[in-house]
């Protein structure tokens, strides 16, 4: 196995879901979002752990992800959150996969295919309350929902919206969207499951829990907001590697591409075989850190495609084979997803979701 890998603690995922369930209460269902290879943690493995922790359903972005779950033997409810095409209808119906719908083309195709197969397919109507992305306009939602409820072969299980804001400063805007969403369902004879809250909104606004919360980051033990978290989370992912070389260099020595760093003193540089092709952000050049022997050591120069250079001058005795942790805990010290997020002015989602398949996943329970 290559000297770099990702370790996933599946018991942490199950425990995080239990914590979310306690937070939202027994009345509210929990959908574990496992899209994008389970936010880099592994699609099938994360799904199984989340279900063990009490998730009532799974959310994915793509039909292919849903089919992979079915092929693995997972029979739990699965919702495709991304836009579907009419050509997806046969697989959705055959494998009892729910689809988010927001327009007539896909809904008509699903209805026809369900009737043809003699089955009923679940759908969730998506309402655009201010995201400007996927969903029928909120003003059209009552008519669209009534149309869905009248189509043969469809079971309207839910109605959803999504918030573009996810921080406390934008709470009034979130509340306004929530009011528009709830108001759109007034007058319906039968009310499907209502869901709107992501991980961040789940923590920020209990009123937005409605009937179901869709949580991603929380499942993997990642706080969705930069600050104290009201739920006790266990981060599930650690990015580890072995030092492959230690180079002594003189003062004035350039490091990595572009010579963006030059040593100011005689230095010892450790080579760690993780780079941007592994999903480790190139934007961490000259600002990232690695844990070696429990100490934070700075990354010098540009992150390369396959490796990075770590300054271990102040840590005597580092040698080939020593473990380096680029994300996670070592000897009581921790580099968090938010440490990397702040360093690159990014989002916590991209830190883990972009970790590539080149890095072997090692699972523990």
Helices and strands as residue ranges (DSSP letters): E 4-9, H 10-24, E 29-33, H 35-39, H 43-52, E 57-60, H 63-71, E 77-80, G 86-88, H 89-94, E 98-101, H 104-117, E 121-128, E 136-137, G 138-140, H 141-150, E 154-160, G 168-170, H 171-183, E 193-197, H 199-204, G 206-209, E 212-215, G 217-220, E 237-249, E 254-255, G 257-259, E 261-262, E 267-272, G 276-278, G 282-284, E 289-292, E 295-300, E 308-311, E 323-330, E 333-335, H 337-344, H 348-353, E 360-364
